[in-house]
Amino acid sequence: MNPAQQEYANSKTPPKKKKGTADSTQNHLKFAEVRDGIVIMRDGSLRMIVMCSPTNYDLKSSAEKDAIEYAYQGFLNGLHFPIQICIQSRKIDLDSYLDNLDQILADQTNPLLAGLMEDYIFNIRDLLNQVNIMDKRFYVVVPYYVVEAAKGNVFKELISSATTAKDVVQTSAQFEERKQELIQRTSMVAQGLASIGVRSAVLKTQEVIELYYGSYNIDEALEQQLSNIQDVTMPMTSRGGNPARPYQAPQKEVEPQDLFSASRAIQPQTQTQPQQVQPQYKPQQGGPM
């Protein structure tokens, strides 16, 4: 690009941004609602999250390792739907735990126990200054897709992921039907994990919300805990008085044709009765001839 073309490109006025096109944070989230422990995605599909207990594989013997591997292989081959395995690693906040120990140490009357607790608290604080104590949690996400989308090429998938998907509305009957199918899939996953020796538990609504909150707000979740969703309720308001009626437009007054008709419509009309005129008789002078 020569200097003249560059100067022309810099002098062009950028197009104005249309009003109402700014995307909010909720538009970037792929889920729309959490109900009955089920995550309802924006495309209408459903998810259930299963929390799993860890297994120390390195401490197992060779025979136990082989048994776990064969059981895991059979578990994956028996599934007719995809699953997602997630591992979440978070730093453990031990400040409240240490503050509680300091309170117990202040109330301790036995000098021997007080000295042991003081050494323990000092060692824990020194360990936290050197390393971060992490907590790992394991989850298995069980999905249910409404319509299985055909796999396309990479460019089509990138375009579909970049475009904003519209929310799919489903009725209560459709949700209950898909919910039962998802529960059956989750039970199958739980039985397969039990064959490996892994204990599992399905997350409830409050636990799912806390999981998403901690995933999207890592720093805030350490200090600001969520309240129970059962407490976040509002009283139902009802309308007093007579029941509401549909709006009816007032009748339009008929415009008078002339000024005389308008004056007759404003002033009350009084019926004027014709006056009766009494005939007047003049007496005749003199008698009959």
C-alpha positions, 0 to 999 in steps of 0.5 A: 500500500503506497503512502497515498492509499494509506493516508486515504485509509486513515482518513476514512470515518469508521462505521458507527456501531448500531445501538443495542448490538452490545453483547451482555455477559449472559449472551456468552454463556451456553446454559440458560437455566438450572432446574431439578439438578439439570443444566438446560443449555441454550440449544435445548439440550440437557446436562447432569453432573456426577461428582466422583471420588478419586482412586489412588491408582499408584498404590494399587498392585499390578493385579488391581491395576489390570482389573481397574483398566479392564473395568474402565474399558468395559465401562466406556464400551458399554456407553452409547452416548458421549460423556465429558470427564472434568477435573477441577483444581482449586486452592484451599482457603485455610484462613478460617480454619487457622482462625478457629485454631487460634481461638481454641488456643486462647481458651486452652488451659493445659500448657502442654496442649497449648504448646502442641497447638502453637507448633501445629499452627506455626507449621501450617502457616509456614507451609502455606507461605511456601506452597499452595495446598490444592483440592482436586475434584472429579466430575462426569457430565452426562449430556442429552442432545435433542437433535444430533447435529451432523458433523461438518468440516472445521470451517462450519464448526468454527462459524457455528461456534462464533455465531450467537445461538438462539434459545430453544423453547421447550414445553414442560411435557418435553422437558419431563420426557427428556429428563427421564431419559437423562436420568436413565443415562446418569444411572448407567454411568453411576453403575459403570463407575461403581464397577471400577470402585469409584463412588459417585453422587449426582449434584443437586441444583444448589451444588450445580449453581455453586460449581458454575459460580466457582468456575466463572468467578474463581477469586470471588468464590473464595471470599463471597459464598452463595446463599441458598437458592431456597432463600432467594424468593419473593412473596407473590403479589396479587391485585386487590379489588374487582377482577381486571377487565379488558380495556374498552375504548370510550365511545366517541362523541358524535360531532354535530352537523351545525351550530344549531345542533350543538346548542341543542345538545348542550342546553336542555330541550324544553317542550313548549306547549302552544298557548290556548287563546280563549275566544272573546265574546262581546255582548250584543246590545238590545234584545231580540226583535 
